[in-house]
Amino acid sequence: MAVLLRNPKPITRTTTCSIKPLSSCISRSFSSTTLNSETDLKVPSFFSCISPPLRQEPKDRNVQWVFLGCPGVGKGTYASRLSNLLGIPHIATGDLVREELNSSGTLSSQLKEIVNQGKLVSDEIIISLLSKRLEAGEAKGESGFILDGFPRTIRQAEILEGVTDIDLVVNLKLREEALLAKCLGRRICSQCGGNYNIASIDIKGENGKPGIYMAPLPAPPQCVPNLIQRADDTKEVVKERLRIYNEMSRPVEDFYRNRGKLLEFDLPGGIPESWPKLLEALNLDHEDKCTAAA
Ligand SMILES: Nc1ncnc2c1ncn2[C@@H]1O[C@H](COP(=O)(O)OP(=O)(O)O)[C@@H](O)[C@H]1O
């Protein structure tokens, strides 16, 4: 499987280069005076200014991309496909939150309550979880990432912008009617973590808007007995997550639009139609473009 990056700017790197201690940069940029006393989290207090050498030049590191989009739009699906294609980690803050929530850590019950109400976890907690993940990646030699679900507030975006020069922000878009159905149809294999969807979406075009068809994404037979639904994928909670996205995360789109980093991508349908078009929009040439979409 070969991937060719055609566009020299902003998508230029495929090789792993030297390590940038981004995790510590993020923690450093986080003033201890902002700590939420309700949490028992200790965000590192070494928040001196980020020293310029830590801002590695894009040419010396792997790509650093962000995926934005409403719940259910498919950020995880496409970010994870690109991560496999480009050989860079896909870091989903939702996954980090769920890992913590399922652990026996002190934050677990607090996180469960917040997530199951469809609310956002505090910036402090998210930054701390993300910093830990980046730190672990740096120790393994990672220098790039595709972030999914972060940043979700202007403050998170400012912190990230303060410590690294994000190359590209992909804003995935899908008609609102499809989002709820996609969340409600989502199924996860509790054994392998695979994501599937039982929803069959067929929305007719109207008022100049094109129709959209998205076939179900069935689980393979070995996963069927292990399929589970996320506790926050209920109708009520998804509606709240969509409301919060519009209130808190929509402004993040403008934040990146104003900086010329936003690539808007309207999903034309399911994975078979969308994946090759996304690769095209990203100026990525992939010889298995068609088969990869299956
Ligand atoms: N960057 C973030 N800031 C605050 N909370 C977050 C963030 N990322 C994830 N979460 C929490 O984890 C939950 C699940 O996130 P995610 O899997 O990305 O869901 P979604 O399908 O809504 O995009 C969110 O509803 C929120 O409670």
The ligand as a Tripos MOL2 file, in Angstrom:
@<TRIPOS>MOLECULE
LIG
   27    29     1     0     0
SMALL
NO_CHARGES

@<TRIPOS>ATOM
      1 N1        -11.8300   18.2270   23.8630 N.pl3     1 LIG1
      2 C1        -12.7680   17.8940   24.7580 C.ar      1 LIG1
      3 N2        -13.1900   18.7850   25.6770 N.ar      1 LIG1
      4 C2        -14.1150   18.4630   26.5880 C.ar      1 LIG1
      5 N3        -14.7200   17.2700   26.6560 N.ar      1 LIG1
      6 C3        -14.3430   16.3180   25.7540 C.ar      1 LIG1
      7 C4        -13.3590   16.5920   24.7640 C.ar      1 LIG1
      8 N4        -13.1840   15.4710   24.0160 N.ar      1 LIG1
      9 C5        -14.0330   14.5580   24.5080 C.ar      1 LIG1
     10 N5        -14.7290   15.0540   25.5560 N.ar      1 LIG1
     11 C6        -15.7550   14.3500   26.3680 C.3       1 LIG1
     12 O1        -15.8770   13.0120   25.8870 O.3       1 LIG1
     13 C7        -17.1830   12.8060   25.3170 C.3       1 LIG1
     14 C8        -17.0860   11.8960   24.1360 C.3       1 LIG1
     15 O2        -16.2840   12.5060   23.1550 O.3       1 LIG1
     16 P1        -16.2880   11.9880   21.6430 P.3       1 LIG1
     17 O3        -16.0810   10.5180   21.6140 O.co2     1 LIG1
     18 O4        -15.3210   12.8350   20.8980 O.co2     1 LIG1
     19 O5        -17.7870   12.2450   21.2260 O.3       1 LIG1
     20 P2        -18.5770   12.8550   19.9970 P.3       1 LIG1
     21 O6        -19.1580   11.6480   19.3260 O.co2     1 LIG1
     22 O7        -19.6350   13.6750   20.6970 O.co2     1 LIG1
     23 O8        -17.7080   13.6730   19.0830 O.co2     1 LIG1
     24 C9        -17.7090   14.1940   25.0260 C.3       1 LIG1
     25 O9        -19.1230   14.2600   24.9990 O.3       1 LIG1
     26 C10       -17.1310   14.9900   26.2070 C.3       1 LIG1
     27 O10       -17.8440   14.7290   27.3920 O.3       1 LIG1
@<TRIPOS>BOND
     1     1     2 1
     2     2     3 ar
     3     2     7 ar
     4     3     4 ar
     5     4     5 ar
     6     5     6 ar
     7     6     7 ar
     8     6    10 ar
     9     7     8 ar
    10     8     9 ar
    11     9    10 ar
    12    10    11 1
    13    11    12 1
    14    11    26 1
    15    12    13 1
    16    13    14 1
    17    13    24 1
    18    14    15 1
    19    15    16 1
    20    16    17 2
    21    16    18 1
    22    16    19 1
    23    19    20 1
    24    20    21 2
    25    20    22 1
    26    20    23 1
    27    24    25 1
    28    24    26 1
    29    26    27 1
@<TRIPOS>SUBSTRUCTURE
     1 LIG1         1 GROUP 0 **** ****
